[in-house]
Each structure stands twice: as structure tokens, then as C-alpha cells.
């Protein structure tokens, strides 16, 4: 499919993105193109930072599946962002085992430190704090996931403060580098 065939959804699928989609779809038999839906969602999120409804519609059109089926995948998994988030997405597990070991306290501490409510993004756009369901590391609770990639365990208030400070410092270095 070319980018012009997807424009009707309001989302323009670039040739580079279409090529990435095609590589994922090629991994499956032709009649099972829908199996590439998660990979296509990940590609859009990598490129755009989030997955818009228009992008979901474009993916559905590309894969030949109902748009609602793509939307169901996007909303089921917390790794897909449906809106623009902060540079650092901080998911704190608040499922029962983490709750029993201060998961809610960790979330509350992080929200207070950053001045946001759960689900909110800091005014500078650097941090988004989210409540998360089980991250599969109950013995290490409270646990959290940074940008859907880095799992952190035993997140006490002190460790959370250190993390935020380190991420702010990293962002500050990136900002200075980008200005030069």
C-alpha cells in the first residue's frame, strides 16, 4: 500500500513506515496479516510518540481488519500511549502484591514530587506518571517501568527521588546538546 491510500483516515503513512509495516506483515501468511497489528502499533508509537485514533484507523486499513479490533489492542495493553506523554513515562505497579509492599505509597510519592496526579504529565512535558497493573516482579515490589523498557525494583522514596533527579539531569544534558 502506498501512503496515498491511507490519507483518507487523516493519518499519512510515510513510505518508510509502510516499508516497516510490510516487513512485519511478511512474517505471517498472507491471510494472517492481522497478526502484525502489535508490531505496527509499536512502529507508529516509536515514530510519533503515541498512537492516535487516526493511526489506528490507518493500521486497520493497511492490515485489512476492523478499526475496532486495532482499538481493542491499543486499549488493552498499557505499552501503547493514546496521547502525547512526557519524555519519561513512569509506570508504577499498584496491583495487590505491590500494594502490600508500598506500591501506592511509591505512586503517591512520585506524584507529589513531580506535582502531578496519577495519569498526569508535568508542565514541562518531561514526566508522565501512570498507575500500572502487574508488571510481573511481585517479589521486588514496589516496581515500576520507565518508558516501557526499563524495570526498576524496590522503589523506595529515596530511590524514586534519585531516579527523578537522574532523569532530569539526563534531560538537561540532552537539551544543552540540542542547543549546540
C-alpha positions, -999 to +999 in steps of 0.1 A: +000+000+000+012+035-007+008+065+016-019+080-006-042+050+001-041+057+038-046+095+037-084+092+040-080+083+077-063+116+085-030+099+092-004+099+065+016+066+064+050+075+051+068+053+026+094+044+053+066+035+078+048+014+051+081-004+044+084-012+081+048-024+082+055-046+051+085-063+068+063-071+098+034-084+077+058-105+056+065-126+087+030-141+085+009-160+059-010-135+036-043-144+052-029-136+087-017-101+081-037-090+112-010-108+133+013-078+127-010-054+145+011-051+176+043-046+156+025-019+135+013-001+166+048-002+181+062+013+149+037+042+149+045+048+186+082+048+180+078+073+152+051+095+167+054+091+204+018+078+207-009+061+187-037+083+176-072+071+166-062+082+130-031+060+132-052+031+145-076+035+115-047+036+091-032+004+106-067-012+104-069-002+067-034-014+060-039-048+076-075-052+063-091-055+097-119-036+115-107-004+132-123-015+165-101-046+165-070-023+164-085-001+190-091-031+213-054-040+211-043-004+218-065+000+248-058-035+262-020-031+266-006-002+286+025+000+264+006+019+238+001+056+245-031+071+231-020+106+237+013+125+238+031+118+270+061+132+288+096+123+276+098+099+305+068+076+311+069+063+347+045+034+353+042+023+390+027-010+398-003-007+422-016-043+418-023-061+451+012-076+458+028-042+452+001-025+472+010-047+502+046-036+498+040+002+494+032+004+457+006+031+463+029+050+486+055+049+458+030+062+433+018+089+457+054+100+464+063+102+428+031+123+420+038+146+449+074+151+440+065+159+404+034+179+412+010+158+391-019+134+397-016+098+385-020+099+347-007+134+346+022+150+328+044+176+343+040+212+329+075+210+313+064+178+294+093+158+309+074+133+331+042+114+329+033+093+359+009+064+355-006+037+377+001+003+362-013-032+367+010-062+374+045-059+359+054-094+369+080-087+395+060-090+427+089-102+449+107-070+440+079-046+448+073-018+446+083-020+410+080+004+381+087+006+344+104+035+327+094+042+291+081+007+287+116-006+286+134-005+320+121-023+350+131-010+384+127-028+417+124-019+454+114+017+446+116+034+480+110+072+483+148+077+482+152+056+451+124+074+434+140+107+442+173+095+428+156+083+396+138+116+390+170+136+397+190+114+373+163+116+345+161+154+349+199+156+347+198+134+316+171+156+300+191+187+309+222+174+292+201+164+261+186+199+260+220+216+261+234+193+234+204+200+212+210+238+215+247+235+204 
